[in-house]
């Protein structure tokens, strides 16, 4: 079976207004629904308030500038590990064995993009029936010294290389909107993004992208478009509402934004 890949957004599973603060009710609801899915699964999570404050404070997403950043690399790794432990403990309590896999140890970047990878540990974990648990991370960059690889970008990369059945992006809004739903009452949910209209959607999102260290909704849509271009179905939806996550894992998309594959895979 092809694995499903699920990314839990940092804005949904943490309180980004307070450093290192989990949103336990959202995490527990998500894990309850994940526990009901018995197929092969790669689970990723964003850093949210466990990573973004430390990354942006010294511009780690822009590369290595000096030794003053080293402490923040250590702190980011330490705090991301804490969030992974919260999620991992919840998985074990629900009888879903997992193994944490740190991106810093299996990928390197070049100019901010994934350059080299060693995916055998992830593949071996899946073959054993484990859930690889992976977070967005700092990674070493061959040109910039270091950089940030978002969980969105990792989901796209793993979805293509592992030939995923589907890639799901769970966030704190219902999907991709024509305008920012948090500031405009006229925002309309886009139920589907196709090969024909993806450029206009990206252009609109690019104009209103905020200061999120990993690109916010824009990065999710870029990742989803890349997956759809390579024949992988994607879905962006809200994990803070009801049982949408469980439905999405089973291949049903009642509310959100679907990215249909552009072409059939080999």
C-alpha positions as YAML, in Angstrom:
chain: A
units: angstrom
residues:
- id: 1
  name: UNK
  ca: [0.00, 0.00, 0.00]
- id: 2
  name: UNK
  ca: [1.13, 3.51, -0.76]
- id: 3
  name: UNK
  ca: [1.48, 5.57, 2.44]
- id: 4
  name: UNK
  ca: [-0.68, 8.56, 3.23]
- id: 5
  name: UNK
  ca: [1.22, 11.63, 4.33]
- id: 6
  name: UNK
  ca: [-0.35, 13.97, 6.88]
- id: 7
  name: UNK
  ca: [1.00, 17.32, 8.02]
- id: 8
  name: UNK
  ca: [-0.36, 18.87, 11.22]
- id: 9
  name: UNK
  ca: [0.02, 22.64, 10.92]
- id: 10
  name: UNK
  ca: [1.92, 24.48, 13.63]
- id: 11
  name: UNK
  ca: [-0.72, 27.22, 13.78]
- id: 12
  name: UNK
  ca: [-3.35, 24.60, 14.62]
- id: 13
  name: UNK
  ca: [-1.49, 22.42, 17.12]
- id: 14
  name: UNK
  ca: [0.22, 25.27, 19.02]
- id: 15
  name: UNK
  ca: [-0.71, 28.71, 20.33]
- id: 16
  name: UNK
  ca: [1.59, 30.92, 18.25]
- id: 17
  name: UNK
  ca: [0.96, 33.91, 20.52]
- id: 18
  name: UNK
  ca: [2.84, 32.18, 23.37]
- id: 19
  name: UNK
  ca: [6.23, 30.52, 23.09]
- id: 20
  name: UNK
  ca: [6.25, 26.72, 23.40]
- id: 21
  name: UNK
  ca: [2.52, 26.35, 24.08]
- id: 22
  name: UNK
  ca: [0.67, 23.33, 22.65]
- id: 23
  name: UNK
  ca: [-3.00, 23.32, 21.68]
- id: 24
  name: UNK
  ca: [-3.71, 20.05, 23.43]
- id: 25
  name: UNK
  ca: [-7.37, 19.78, 22.49]
- id: 26
  name: UNK
  ca: [-6.53, 19.96, 18.77]
- id: 27
  name: UNK
  ca: [-3.62, 17.53, 19.15]
- id: 28
  name: UNK
  ca: [-5.75, 15.02, 21.05]
- id: 29
  name: UNK
  ca: [-8.61, 15.22, 18.55]
- id: 30
  name: UNK
  ca: [-6.20, 14.75, 15.65]
- id: 31
  name: UNK
  ca: [-4.54, 11.76, 17.30]
- id: 32
  name: UNK
  ca: [-7.90, 10.14, 18.06]
- id: 33
  name: UNK
  ca: [-8.73, 10.27, 14.35]
- id: 34
  name: UNK
  ca: [-5.26, 9.12, 13.31]
- id: 35
  name: UNK
  ca: [-5.58, 6.09, 15.62]
- id: 36
  name: UNK
  ca: [-8.62, 4.92, 13.67]
- id: 37
  name: UNK
  ca: [-6.61, 4.84, 10.43]
- id: 38
  name: UNK
  ca: [-4.64, 1.62, 10.15]
- id: 39
  name: UNK
  ca: [-2.94, 2.16, 6.79]
- id: 40
  name: UNK
  ca: [0.71, 3.18, 6.35]
- id: 41
  name: UNK
  ca: [1.21, 6.78, 7.43]
- id: 42
  name: UNK
  ca: [3.96, 9.39, 7.55]
- id: 43
  name: UNK
  ca: [3.08, 12.06, 10.12]
- id: 44
  name: UNK
  ca: [4.65, 15.51, 9.95]
- id: 45
  name: UNK
  ca: [4.08, 18.53, 12.13]
- id: 46
  name: UNK
  ca: [4.95, 22.20, 11.93]
- id: 47
  name: UNK
  ca: [6.93, 23.96, 14.62]
- id: 48
  name: UNK
  ca: [4.48, 26.73, 15.48]
- id: 49
  name: UNK
  ca: [5.36, 28.46, 18.74]
- id: 50
  name: UNK
  ca: [8.06, 25.85, 19.41]
- id: 51
  name: UNK
  ca: [10.20, 27.02, 16.48]
- id: 52
  name: UNK
  ca: [9.11, 30.20, 14.71]
- id: 53
  name: UNK
  ca: [10.00, 32.67, 17.52]
- id: 54
  name: UNK
  ca: [13.54, 31.35, 17.77]
- id: 55
  name: UNK
  ca: [14.09, 31.00, 14.01]
- id: 56
  name: UNK
  ca: [12.86, 34.49, 13.15]
- id: 57
  name: UNK
  ca: [14.58, 36.24, 16.04]
- id: 58
  name: UNK
  ca: [17.99, 35.78, 14.41]
- id: 59
  name: UNK
  ca: [16.96, 35.09, 10.80]
- id: 60
  name: UNK
  ca: [17.93, 31.42, 10.64]
- id: 61
  name: UNK
  ca: [15.60, 30.98, 7.67]
- id: 62
  name: UNK
  ca: [17.92, 33.32, 5.72]
- id: 63
  name: UNK
  ca: [21.09, 31.35, 6.43]
- id: 64
  name: UNK
  ca: [24.07, 31.40, 8.76]
- id: 65
  name: UNK
  ca: [25.32, 34.90, 9.58]
- id: 66
  name: UNK
  ca: [27.48, 34.36, 12.63]
- id: 67
  name: UNK
  ca: [28.12, 32.51, 15.87]
- id: 68
  name: UNK
  ca: [25.39, 34.50, 17.64]
- id: 69
  name: UNK
  ca: [22.88, 32.19, 15.89]
- id: 70
  name: UNK
  ca: [24.29, 28.92, 17.23]
- id: 71
  name: UNK
  ca: [22.45, 29.05, 20.53]
- id: 72
  name: UNK
  ca: [19.17, 29.55, 18.68]
- id: 73
  name: UNK
  ca: [19.83, 26.47, 16.52]
- id: 74
  name: UNK
  ca: [20.24, 24.45, 19.72]
- id: 75
  name: UNK
  ca: [17.13, 25.96, 21.32]
- id: 76
  name: UNK
  ca: [15.01, 25.34, 18.22]
- id: 77
  name: UNK
  ca: [16.03, 21.69, 18.11]
- id: 78
  name: UNK
  ca: [15.40, 21.29, 21.84]
- id: 79
  name: UNK
  ca: [11.92, 22.80, 21.73]
- id: 80
  name: UNK
  ca: [10.89, 20.99, 18.53]
- id: 81
  name: UNK
  ca: [11.81, 17.77, 20.28]
- id: 82
  name: UNK
  ca: [9.42, 18.68, 23.11]
- id: 83
  name: UNK
  ca: [6.50, 19.09, 20.69]
- id: 84
  name: UNK
  ca: [7.39, 15.81, 18.96]
- id: 85
  name: UNK
  ca: [7.38, 14.07, 22.35]
- id: 86
  name: UNK
  ca: [3.87, 15.36, 23.11]
- id: 87
  name: UNK
  ca: [2.58, 14.01, 19.80]
- id: 88
  name: UNK
  ca: [4.57, 10.78, 20.09]
- id: 89
  name: UNK
  ca: [3.27, 10.09, 23.59]
- id: 90
  name: UNK
  ca: [-0.28, 10.54, 22.28]
- id: 91
  name: UNK
  ca: [0.37, 8.08, 19.46]
- id: 92
  name: UNK
  ca: [1.69, 5.44, 21.86]
- id: 93
  name: UNK
  ca: [-1.27, 5.86, 24.21]
- id: 94
  name: UNK
  ca: [-3.49, 5.14, 21.18]
- id: 95
  name: UNK
  ca: [-1.44, 2.06, 20.22]
- id: 96
  name: UNK
  ca: [0.14, 3.63, 17.12]
- id: 97
  name: UNK
  ca: [3.88, 2.86, 17.35]
- id: 98
  name: UNK
  ca: [6.05, 5.61, 15.91]
- id: 99
  name: UNK
  ca: [9.66, 6.56, 15.45]
- id: 100
  name: UNK
  ca: [10.94, 10.18, 15.39]
- id: 101
  name: UNK
  ca: [13.03, 11.02, 12.34]
- id: 102
  name: UNK
  ca: [14.82, 14.39, 12.40]
- id: 103
  name: UNK
  ca: [15.17, 16.04, 8.96]
- id: 104
  name: UNK
  ca: [18.51, 17.58, 9.95]
- id: 105
  name: UNK
  ca: [19.91, 14.03, 9.92]
- id: 106
  name: UNK
  ca: [18.61, 12.87, 6.52]
- id: 107
  name: UNK
  ca: [18.57, 15.91, 4.21]
- id: 108
  name: UNK
  ca: [20.81, 18.80, 3.23]
- id: 109
  name: UNK
  ca: [19.90, 21.99, 1.40]
- id: 110
  name: UNK
  ca: [21.39, 24.12, -1.35]
- id: 111
  name: UNK
  ca: [20.21, 27.73, -1.51]
- id: 112
  name: UNK
  ca: [17.25, 26.83, 0.67]
- id: 113
  name: UNK
  ca: [16.05, 23.90, -1.44]
- id: 114
  name: UNK
  ca: [16.41, 20.20, -0.68]
- id: 115
  name: UNK
  ca: [19.61, 19.05, -2.38]
- id: 116
  name: UNK
  ca: [20.48, 15.59, -1.00]
- id: 117
  name: UNK
  ca: [18.50, 13.08, 1.04]
- id: 118
  name: UNK
  ca: [18.75, 9.65, 2.61]
- id: 119
  name: UNK
  ca: [15.22, 8.29, 2.88]
- id: 120
  name: UNK
  ca: [15.96, 4.64, 3.69]
- id: 121
  name: UNK
  ca: [15.25, 5.10, 7.44]
- id: 122
  name: UNK
  ca: [11.78, 6.46, 6.61]
- id: 123
  name: UNK
  ca: [11.11, 3.65, 4.15]
- id: 124
  name: UNK
  ca: [12.32, 0.99, 6.60]
- id: 125
  name: UNK
  ca: [10.14, 2.38, 9.37]
- id: 126
  name: UNK
  ca: [7.07, 2.16, 7.11]
- id: 127
  name: UNK
  ca: [7.88, -1.44, 6.16]
- id: 128
  name: UNK
  ca: [7.99, -2.37, 9.85]
- id: 129
  name: UNK
  ca: [4.60, -0.77, 10.47]
- id: 130
  name: UNK
  ca: [5.91, 2.26, 12.34]
- id: 131
  name: UNK
  ca: [4.70, 5.82, 11.82]
- id: 132
  name: UNK
  ca: [7.67, 8.04, 10.92]
- id: 133
  name: UNK
  ca: [7.12, 11.23, 12.95]
- id: 134
  name: UNK
  ca: [8.87, 14.17, 11.32]
- id: 135
  name: UNK
  ca: [8.85, 17.90, 12.03]
- id: 136
  name: UNK
  ca: [9.81, 20.97, 10.04]
- id: 137
  name: UNK
  ca: [13.42, 21.63, 10.90]
- id: 138
  name: UNK
  ca: [16.63, 23.55, 10.56]
- id: 139
  name: UNK
  ca: [18.90, 21.83, 8.05]
- id: 140
  name: UNK
  ca: [22.46, 22.34, 6.91]
- id: 141
  name: UNK
  ca: [22.79, 24.25, 3.64]
- id: 142
  name: UNK
  ca: [25.77, 23.77, 1.32]
- id: 143
  name: UNK
  ca: [25.77, 27.42, 0.26]
- id: 144
  name: UNK
  ca: [24.18, 29.28, 3.19]
- id: 145
  name: UNK
  ca: [25.48, 27.21, 6.10]
- id: 146
  name: UNK
  ca: [22.02, 26.48, 7.42]
- id: 147
  name: UNK
  ca: [18.39, 27.10, 6.57]
- id: 148
  name: UNK
  ca: [14.86, 26.02, 7.33]
- id: 149
  name: UNK
  ca: [13.01, 23.17, 5.66]
- id: 150
  name: UNK
  ca: [9.30, 23.49, 6.37]
- id: 151
  name: UNK
  ca: [7.02, 20.54, 7.07]
- id: 152
  name: UNK
  ca: [5.05, 21.66, 3.99]
- id: 153
  name: UNK
  ca: [8.11, 21.29, 1.79]
- id: 154
  name: UNK
  ca: [8.97, 17.97, 3.42]
- id: 155
  name: UNK
  ca: [5.43, 16.71, 2.81]
- id: 156
  name: UNK
  ca: [5.75, 17.55, -0.88]
- id: 157
  name: UNK
  ca: [9.20, 15.98, -1.14]
- id: 158
  name: UNK
  ca: [8.21, 12.79, 0.69]
- id: 159
  name: UNK
  ca: [4.92, 12.56, -1.18]
- id: 160
  name: UNK
  ca: [6.75, 12.47, -4.51]
- id: 161
  name: UNK
  ca: [9.60, 10.19, -3.48]
- id: 162
  name: UNK
  ca: [7.51, 7.73, -1.46]
- id: 163
  name: UNK
  ca: [4.75, 7.65, -4.11]
- id: 164
  name: UNK
  ca: [2.13, 8.60, -1.52]
- id: 165
  name: UNK
  ca: [-1.53, 7.74, -2.00]
- id: 166
  name: UNK
  ca: [-2.42, 11.29, -0.91]
- id: 167
  name: UNK
  ca: [-0.88, 14.19, 0.98]
- id: 168
  name: UNK
  ca: [-3.00, 16.04, 3.54]
- id: 169
  name: UNK
  ca: [-2.27, 19.49, 4.94]
- id: 170
  name: UNK
  ca: [-4.20, 20.09, 8.17]
- id: 171
  name: UNK
  ca: [-4.35, 23.73, 9.24]
- id: 172
  name: UNK
  ca: [-6.48, 26.20, 11.25]
- id: 173
  name: UNK
  ca: [-8.61, 27.44, 8.33]
- id: 174
  name: UNK
  ca: [-10.98, 25.53, 6.06]
- id: 175
  name: UNK
  ca: [-8.70, 25.60, 3.01]
- id: 176
  name: UNK
  ca: [-7.54, 28.07, 0.37]
- id: 177
  name: UNK
  ca: [-9.63, 31.22, 0.10]
- id: 178
  name: UNK
  ca: [-10.03, 33.90, -2.54]
- id: 179
  name: UNK
  ca: [-9.10, 36.43, 0.18]
- id: 180
  name: UNK
  ca: [-7.76, 36.19, 3.72]
- id: 181
  name: UNK
  ca: [-10.66, 34.64, 5.70]
- id: 182
  name: UNK
  ca: [-9.30, 36.06, 8.97]
- id: 183
  name: UNK
  ca: [-9.69, 39.66, 7.76]
- id: 184
  name: UNK
  ca: [-12.31, 39.63, 4.99]
- id: 185
  name: UNK
  ca: [-15.96, 38.60, 5.25]
- id: 186
  name: UNK
  ca: [-16.05, 38.29, 1.44]
- id: 187
  name: UNK
  ca: [-13.49, 35.50, 1.32]
- id: 188
  name: UNK
  ca: [-14.73, 32.44, -0.56]
- id: 189
  name: UNK
  ca: [-13.41, 28.92, -0.12]
- id: 190
  name: UNK
  ca: [-11.84, 27.44, -3.26]
- id: 191
  name: UNK
  ca: [-13.05, 23.85, -3.33]
- id: 192
  name: UNK
  ca: [-10.60, 22.81, -6.03]
- id: 193
  name: UNK
  ca: [-7.39, 24.13, -7.59]
- id: 194
  name: UNK
  ca: [-6.60, 22.78, -11.04]
- id: 195
  name: UNK
  ca: [-3.78, 22.90, -13.53]
- id: 196
  name: UNK
  ca: [-5.66, 25.64, -15.34]
- id: 197
  name: UNK
  ca: [-6.09, 28.07, -12.43]
- id: 198
  name: UNK
  ca: [-3.17, 27.31, -10.10]
- id: 199
  name: UNK
  ca: [-1.09, 30.26, -11.32]
- id: 200
  name: UNK
  ca: [-3.74, 32.84, -10.43]
- id: 201
  name: UNK
  ca: [-4.18, 31.26, -6.98]
- id: 202
  name: UNK
  ca: [-0.44, 31.38, -6.30]
- id: 203
  name: UNK
  ca: [-0.23, 34.98, -7.49]
- id: 204
  name: UNK
  ca: [-3.03, 36.07, -5.17]
- id: 205
  name: UNK
  ca: [-1.55, 34.22, -2.20]
- id: 206
  name: UNK
  ca: [1.93, 35.58, -2.89]
- id: 207
  name: UNK
  ca: [0.66, 39.14, -2.66]
- id: 208
  name: UNK
  ca: [-0.83, 38.61, 0.79]
- id: 209
  name: UNK
  ca: [1.69, 36.18, 2.31]
- id: 210
  name: UNK
  ca: [2.63, 37.23, 5.82]
- id: 211
  name: UNK
  ca: [5.72, 37.05, 7.99]
- id: 212
  name: UNK
  ca: [5.44, 33.36, 8.83]
- id: 213
  name: UNK
  ca: [8.96, 31.90, 8.91]
- id: 214
  name: UNK
  ca: [7.97, 29.09, 6.53]
- id: 215
  name: UNK
  ca: [5.54, 30.88, 4.22]
- id: 216
  name: UNK
  ca: [2.10, 30.16, 5.69]
- id: 217
  name: UNK
  ca: [-0.67, 29.19, 3.26]
- id: 218
  name: UNK
  ca: [1.45, 30.18, 0.27]
- id: 219
  name: UNK
  ca: [4.00, 27.45, 1.07]
- id: 220
  name: UNK
  ca: [1.21, 24.87, 1.42]
- id: 221
  name: UNK
  ca: [-0.21, 25.72, -1.99]
- id: 222
  name: UNK
  ca: [3.26, 25.65, -3.60]
- id: 223
  name: UNK
  ca: [3.80, 22.20, -2.08]
- id: 224
  name: UNK
  ca: [0.34, 21.00, -3.15]
- id: 225
  name: UNK
  ca: [0.79, 22.26, -6.72]
- id: 226
  name: UNK
  ca: [4.14, 20.48, -6.99]
- id: 227
  name: UNK
  ca: [2.52, 17.26, -5.80]
- id: 228
  name: UNK
  ca: [-0.44, 17.59, -8.17]
- id: 229
  name: UNK
  ca: [1.99, 18.22, -11.03]
- id: 230
  name: UNK
  ca: [3.62, 14.89, -10.15]
- id: 231
  name: UNK
  ca: [0.34, 12.97, -9.99]
- id: 232
  name: UNK
  ca: [-0.29, 13.01, -6.23]
- id: 233
  name: UNK
  ca: [-3.68, 14.03, -4.84]
- id: 234
  name: UNK
  ca: [-3.59, 16.73, -2.13]
- id: 235
  name: UNK
  ca: [-6.07, 18.24, 0.27]
- id: 236
  name: UNK
  ca: [-5.83, 21.36, 2.47]
- id: 237
  name: UNK
  ca: [-8.41, 21.38, 5.27]
- id: 238
  name: UNK
  ca: [-9.17, 22.39, 8.85]
- id: 239
  name: UNK
  ca: [-8.05, 20.00, 11.61]
- id: 240
  name: UNK
  ca: [-9.66, 22.06, 14.36]
- id: 241
  name: UNK
  ca: [-13.21, 21.16, 13.29]
- id: 242
  name: UNK
  ca: [-15.10, 17.90, 13.69]
- id: 243
  name: UNK
  ca: [-13.93, 14.69, 12.08]
- id: 244
  name: UNK
  ca: [-12.54, 16.10, 8.83]
- id: 245
  name: UNK
  ca: [-9.12, 14.56, 9.47]
- id: 246
  name: UNK
  ca: [-10.50, 11.04, 9.76]
- id: 247
  name: UNK
  ca: [-12.54, 11.56, 6.59]
- id: 248
  name: UNK
  ca: [-9.51, 12.85, 4.71]
- id: 249
  name: UNK
  ca: [-7.39, 9.88, 5.74]
- id: 250
  name: UNK
  ca: [-10.06, 7.64, 4.25]
- id: 251
  name: UNK
  ca: [-10.03, 9.60, 1.00]
- id: 252
  name: UNK
  ca: [-13.19, 11.66, 1.54]
- id: 253
  name: UNK
  ca: [-12.98, 15.45, 1.33]
- id: 254
  name: UNK
  ca: [-16.26, 17.03, 2.53]
- id: 255
  name: UNK
  ca: [-14.87, 20.54, 3.09]
- id: 256
  name: UNK
  ca: [-11.53, 22.03, 2.09]
- id: 257
  name: UNK
  ca: [-9.46, 22.60, -1.04]
- id: 258
  name: UNK
  ca: [-8.57, 19.64, -3.23]
- id: 259
  name: UNK
  ca: [-5.65, 19.60, -5.67]
- id: 260
  name: UNK
  ca: [-6.45, 16.97, -8.27]
- id: 261
  name: UNK
  ca: [-3.50, 15.18, -9.91]
- id: 262
  name: UNK
  ca: [-2.51, 16.74, -13.23]
- id: 263
  name: UNK
  ca: [-1.37, 13.48, -14.77]
- id: 264
  name: UNK
  ca: [-1.30, 9.79, -14.03]
- id: 265
  name: UNK
  ca: [1.73, 8.40, -12.24]
- id: 266
  name: UNK
  ca: [3.87, 5.69, -13.75]
...
